[in-house]
Amino acid sequence: MFELNEEQRELVEAVRDFAAEKIAPHALEWDEKEHFPVDVLAEAGELGVGGIYVSEEHGGSGLTRSDAVLIFEELSKACPTIAAYISIHNMVVWMIDSYGTNEQRSTWIPMMAAMSDLGSYCLTEPGVGSDAAALSTSAVLDGDEYVLNGAKQFISGAGSSALYLVMARTANTGAKGISAFLVPADTPGLSFGPKEKKMGWNAQPTRQVFMQDVRIPASNLLGAEGQGFSIAMSGLNGGRLNIGACSIGGGQLALEKSVAYLKEREAFGGPLTRQEALVFKLADMDMELEAARSLLRRAAAALDAKAPDAVRLCAMAKRVATDAGFNAANTAIQLHGGYGYLSEYGLEKIVRDLRVHQILEGTNEIMQLIVGRGLIES
């Protein structure tokens, strides 16, 4: 069911080669120095990963969600942090392509698909968290302009992006009162907090985004007034698949490192592969990752087909894949013993990077809620 066709095999090989040459050799240094490699992102854009499932009309690659999960798994084997940012950027570009006017699409997509312009997704707010429908950032129509006021929290790429896709309240009607806006980085009144000190994801900046009397043309409204929450949620379905793929990629790398280590490390008179208890750990890692990968690809196929159970499957896949990836990386540290705790082996970085995947794009508890509610309400 999930055998790759020839085009997909060529795609995977091209991304794998790029990631191995341009990202993997620098991942530990970027993490240590908190360096955001915008030059390498621009090179990734040349490869076509800046607008993966965006139409080709304005420079996108015109691929599918099923293709995307293959891409993000390969990128994440090199560095989950960079792969995850590229996922977020793609979500912004896809929203513009899906809901934008012809003018908005022609203005923003070419440079964003090339990743010479980067994008940030601004939904979460301080004190709101998972209850996204309760956001308070406001957008008030004043003549032919909207005036935005408020703050956003945990924004990837903030301070480096050229465009901020901001969800703001245009009416006090709950989720139906939220609208989406395109806010260019040079707009007066837009500012950023200091870089957050984080457990992982150090190679991409995370900041608060502040808007104080930010004026943008009314034409920067994305979609219709009141459509913002549905736009945000539709974008998150694909984002959940991507972040699940990033987790599987990181977990797969941890598994491969562990297999190599157990083969070469000797103790108790022979290689550690003689210790069945350790080999069973490898088998469990492999089985959990493969099961998650299969569910992820099924969910991606459902999203491509606009199947009625796509939301449920995306939630399932996100939960299962992010847990499987983190568990594999965490187990890998245990299998490596004290060496796994050293930064030079790269495993502790994978664990730090993958831990947040169980939180963002909707926490794994929210994924359970989505699936559980579906069972009760059906």
C-alpha positions in Angstrom: 0.0 0.0 0.0 2.8 2.4 0.8 5.5 1.4 -1.7 7.1 4.4 -3.2 6.8 5.1 -6.9 9.9 6.0 -9.0 9.3 9.7 -8.7 9.0 9.5 -4.9 12.2 7.4 -4.7 14.0 10.0 -6.7 12.6 12.8 -4.5 13.7 11.0 -1.3 17.1 10.5 -2.7 17.5 14.1 -3.7 16.4 15.4 -0.3 18.5 12.8 1.5 21.6 13.9 -0.4 20.9 17.6 0.3 20.3 17.0 4.0 23.4 14.9 4.4 25.6 17.4 2.6 24.2 20.8 3.7 22.5 20.2 7.1 23.8 17.1 9.0 27.5 18.1 9.2 26.5 21.4 10.9 23.6 20.4 13.1 25.4 20.1 16.4 27.3 23.4 15.8 24.1 25.3 14.9 22.4 23.9 18.0 25.3 24.9 20.2 25.6 28.4 18.8 21.9 28.9 18.3 22.5 29.7 14.7 19.6 30.0 12.3 21.0 29.1 8.9 18.9 31.3 6.6 21.5 30.8 3.8 21.0 27.0 3.9 17.2 27.5 3.9 17.5 29.5 0.7 19.4 26.6 -0.8 16.7 24.3 0.4 14.3 26.6 -1.4 16.2 26.0 -4.6 15.6 22.3 -4.1 11.8 22.9 -4.0 11.0 22.4 -0.3 9.8 26.0 0.4 6.4 25.4 -1.2 6.1 21.6 -1.2 2.3 21.3 -1.6 1.8 24.7 -3.2 0.6 25.0 -6.8 3.3 25.5 -9.5 1.7 28.6 -10.8 3.7 30.9 -8.5 6.7 28.7 -8.0 5.5 25.9 -5.7 6.4 22.3 -6.2 2.9 21.0 -6.6 3.5 17.9 -4.6 1.2 16.0 -2.3 0.9 15.6 1.5 2.1 12.0 0.9 5.2 13.3 -0.7 5.7 15.9 2.1 5.9 13.3 4.9 8.7 11.6 3.0 10.5 14.9 2.6 10.3 15.8 6.3 11.4 12.4 7.5 14.6 12.7 5.4 15.2 16.3 6.5 14.8 15.4 10.2 17.3 12.7 10.0 19.8 15.5 9.5 18.3 18.0 12.0 14.8 17.9 13.5 15.0 21.6 14.3 15.6 22.7 10.7 13.0 20.2 9.3 10.4 21.5 11.8 10.9 25.1 10.8 10.6 24.2 7.1 7.3 22.6 8.0 6.0 25.7 9.7 7.1 27.9 6.7 5.3 25.5 4.4 2.1 25.8 6.4 2.2 29.6 5.9 2.8 29.4 2.2 0.1 26.8 1.8 -2.4 29.0 3.6 -1.7 31.9 1.2 -1.9 29.6 -1.8 -5.2 28.1 -0.6 -7.0 31.1 0.8 -5.3 34.1 -0.7 -6.3 36.4 -3.6 -4.4 36.3 -6.9 -2.6 39.5 -5.8 -1.6 38.0 -2.4 -0.4 34.8 -4.0 1.7 36.6 -6.7 3.1 39.0 -4.2 4.3 36.5 -1.6 4.5 32.9 -2.9 7.4 33.2 -5.4 9.9 34.5 -2.8 8.5 32.3 0.0 8.6 29.2 -2.1 12.2 30.0 -2.9 12.8 30.6 0.9 14.5 33.9 0.2 11.5 35.2 2.2 10.6 33.3 5.3 7.2 33.0 7.0 6.0 32.7 10.6 2.6 31.3 11.9 1.2 33.4 14.7 -1.7 31.7 16.5 -0.7 31.0 20.1 -0.9 33.7 22.7 0.4 34.1 26.3 -2.1 32.5 28.7 -4.2 30.9 26.0 -2.2 27.8 24.9 -4.4 25.0 23.5 -7.6 27.1 23.7 -6.8 28.9 20.5 -10.4 30.1 20.0 -10.0 32.3 23.1 -7.3 34.5 21.6 -7.5 38.2 22.3 -5.3 39.9 19.7 -7.7 42.3 18.0 -8.0 43.6 14.5 -10.3 46.7 14.0 -11.3 48.0 10.6 -10.5 51.7 10.3 -11.4 53.0 6.8 -9.4 50.9 4.4 -7.0 49.6 7.0 -7.0 47.1 9.9 -5.4 48.1 13.2 -3.9 45.1 15.1 -3.1 45.0 18.8 -1.9 42.1 20.9 0.9 39.6 21.5 1.7 36.2 20.2 3.8 33.5 22.0 6.2 30.8 20.9 6.6 32.1 17.3 9.2 30.2 15.3 11.3 32.3 13.0 10.2 35.5 14.7 12.6 38.4 14.0 14.0 36.7 10.9 10.8 36.1 8.8 9.6 38.5 6.1 5.9 37.7 6.7 3.8 37.0 9.7 0.4 35.2 9.3 -1.5 36.5 12.3 -4.8 35.2 13.7 -6.7 38.1 15.3 -10.2 38.8 16.6 -12.5 40.8 14.4 -15.7 40.0 16.4 -16.6 38.8 19.9 -18.2 35.6 18.6 -15.7 33.0 19.7 -14.0 31.0 17.0 -16.3 32.6 14.4 -14.9 36.0 15.2 -11.3 35.2 14.3 -9.7 36.4 11.0 -6.3 35.8 9.4 -4.0 38.6 8.3 -0.7 39.0 6.4 1.6 41.3 8.3 4.9 42.2 6.6 8.0 42.4 8.8 8.6 46.1 8.2 5.2 47.2 9.3 5.4 50.0 11.9 4.3 48.8 15.4 5.4 45.2 14.9 8.2 44.2 17.3 9.7 41.1 18.9 10.7 39.9 22.3 14.2 38.4 23.0 15.0 34.9 21.8 13.5 32.3 24.2 16.0 30.0 26.0 14.7 26.6 25.1 15.4 22.9 25.8 15.8 22.2 22.1 15.1 23.7 18.7 18.0 26.0 19.3 18.9 26.4 15.6 15.6 28.3 15.0 14.7 31.5 16.9 11.5 31.5 19.0 10.2 34.9 20.2 7.1 36.7 21.2 5.6 38.9 18.5 4.0 42.2 19.6 1.6 44.4 17.7 0.9 47.9 18.9 -1.4 49.9 16.6 -0.1 47.9 13.6 -1.8 49.2 10.5 -2.1 47.0 7.4 -4.2 47.5 4.3 -7.6 45.8 4.3 -6.4 43.9 1.3 -4.0 42.0 3.7 -7.0 40.1 5.1 -6.5 36.4 4.2 -9.8 34.8 3.2 -13.0 36.4 4.6 -13.6 38.0 8.0 -14.4 35.2 10.5 -12.7 32.5 8.5 -9.4 32.7 10.4 -10.0 29.9 12.8 -11.0 27.4 10.1 -8.0 28.5 8.1 -5.8 27.9 11.2 -7.2 24.5 11.9 -7.0 23.4 8.2 -3.3 24.3 8.2 -2.7 22.4 11.4 -3.9 19.1 9.9 -0.9 19.1 7.5 1.4 20.6 10.1 0.6 17.6 12.4 1.6 15.2 9.7 4.8 17.1 9.0 5.8 17.2 12.7 5.0 13.5 13.0 7.3 12.8 10.0 10.0 15.0 11.7 9.7 12.8 14.8 10.0 9.6 12.9 13.1 10.9 11.1 14.8 11.8 14.3 13.8 8.5 15.9 15.0 6.6 12.9 18.4 8.3 13.1 18.5 7.4 16.8 17.7 3.8 16.0 20.4 3.6 13.3 23.0 5.1 15.7 22.0 2.5 18.3 22.3 -0.5 15.9 25.8 0.7 14.9 26.8 1.2 18.5 25.7 -2.2 19.7 27.5 -3.9 16.8 30.8 -2.3 17.6 30.7 -2.0 21.4 32.0 -5.0 23.3 31.2 -6.0 26.9 31.0 -9.2 28.9 33.2 -11.0 26.4 31.5 -10.0 23.1 29.5 -7.4 21.2 26.5 -6.0 22.9 24.3 -7.5 20.1 24.7 -10.8 22.0 22.6 -9.4 24.8 19.0 -10.3 23.9 17.5 -7.7 26.2 19.3 -4.9 24.2 18.3 -6.4 20.8 14.7 -6.5 22.0 14.9 -2.8 22.7 16.1 -2.2 19.1 13.2 -4.4 17.8 10.7 -2.4 19.8 12.1 0.9 18.5 11.9 -0.4 14.9 8.3 -1.8 15.3 7.0 1.4 16.9 8.6 3.6 14.2 7.3 1.4 11.4 3.8 1.4 12.8 3.8 5.1 13.2 5.1 5.6 9.7 2.3 3.4 8.3 -0.3 5.4 10.2 1.3 8.7 9.1 1.2 7.7 5.4 -2.4 6.6 5.7 -3.3 9.9 7.2 -1.4 11.8 4.5 -3.3 9.8 1.8 -6.6 10.7 3.6 -5.7 14.4 3.6 -4.8 14.3 -0.1 -8.1 12.6 -0.9 -10.0 15.0 1.4 -11.5 12.0 3.1 -14.1 12.5 5.8 -11.9 10.9 8.5 -8.8 13.0 7.6 -8.9 15.2 10.7 -9.2 12.1 13.0 -6.4 10.3 11.2 -4.1 13.3 11.3 -4.6 13.6 15.0 -3.9 9.9 15.5 -0.8 10.0 13.4 0.6 13.1 15.2 0.1 11.5 18.6 1.5 8.1 17.6 4.4 9.4 15.5 5.7 12.0 18.0 5.5 9.5 20.9 7.3 6.8 18.8 10.0 9.2 17.7 10.7 10.6 21.2 10.6 7.1 22.7 13.1 5.8 20.2 15.5 8.7 20.8 15.2 8.3 24.6 15.8 4.6 24.4 18.8 5.2 22.2 20.4 7.3 25.0 19.9 4.4 27.4 21.4 1.9 25.0 24.5 4.1 24.6 24.9 4.4 28.4 27.0 7.4 29.5 28.1 8.1 25.9 24.5 8.8 25.0 24.5 11.7 27.4 27.4 13.4 25.7 26.6 16.1 23.2 29.2 14.9 20.6 27.1 11.7 20.0 24.2 13.8 18.9 21.5 11.7 20.7 20.8 14.1 23.5 20.1 16.8 20.8 17.6 14.5 19.1 15.8 14.0 22.5 15.7 17.7 23.2 14.5 18.5 19.7 11.8 15.8 19.6 10.3 16.5 23.0 8.5 19.6 21.9 6.9 17.8 19.0 4.6 16.2 21.6 3.4 19.7 22.6 3.2 21.8 19.4 0.7 21.7 16.6 -1.8 20.7 19.3 -0.6 18.8 22.3 -0.8 15.1 22.3 -3.6 15.4 24.9 -5.6 17.5 22.4 -5.0 14.8 19.8 -6.6 12.3 22.2 -9.5 14.8 22.7 -10.1 15.1 19.0 -10.2 11.3 18.5 -12.2 10.7 21.7 -14.8 13.3 20.9 -15.2 11.8 17.4 -16.0 8.5 19.0 -18.6 10.0 21.3 -20.3 12.3 18.8 -20.5 9.7 16.0 
